[in-house]
């Protein structure tokens, strides 16, 4: 796909989705780590 054909709004939209996914993965990782620590503590 040619980058010239992708609008800035679409790039921003995709960027926001990627950030939400990353943030959700990070939050899930924190919960899992907290649970594992409490399990083994």
Contact map, one row per residue, 1 for C-alpha under 8 A:
11101000000000000000000000000000000000000
11111100000000000000000000000000000000000
11111100000000000000000000000000000000000
01111110000000000000000000000000000000000
11111110000000000000000000000000000000000
01111111011000000000000000000000000000000
00011111111000000000000000000000000000000
00000111111100000000000000000000000000000
00000011111110000000000000000000000000000
00000111111111000000000000000000000000000
00000111111111100000000000000000000000000
00000001111111110000000000000000000000000
00000000111111111000000000000000000000000
00000000011111111100000000000000000000000
00000000001111111110000000000000000000000
00000000000111111111000000000000000000000
00000000000011111111100000000000000000000
00000000000001111111110000000000000000000
00000000000000111111111000000000000000000
00000000000000011111111100000000000000000
00000000000000001111111110000000000000000
00000000000000000111111111000000000000000
00000000000000000011111111100000000000000
00000000000000000001111111110000000000000
00000000000000000000111111111000000000000
00000000000000000000011111111100000000000
00000000000000000000001111111110000000000
00000000000000000000000111111111000000000
00000000000000000000000011111111100000000
00000000000000000000000001111111110000000
00000000000000000000000000111111111000000
00000000000000000000000000011111111100000
00000000000000000000000000001111111110000
00000000000000000000000000000111111111000
00000000000000000000000000000011111111100
00000000000000000000000000000001111111110
00000000000000000000000000000000111111111
00000000000000000000000000000000011111111
00000000000000000000000000000000001111111
00000000000000000000000000000000000111111
00000000000000000000000000000000000011111
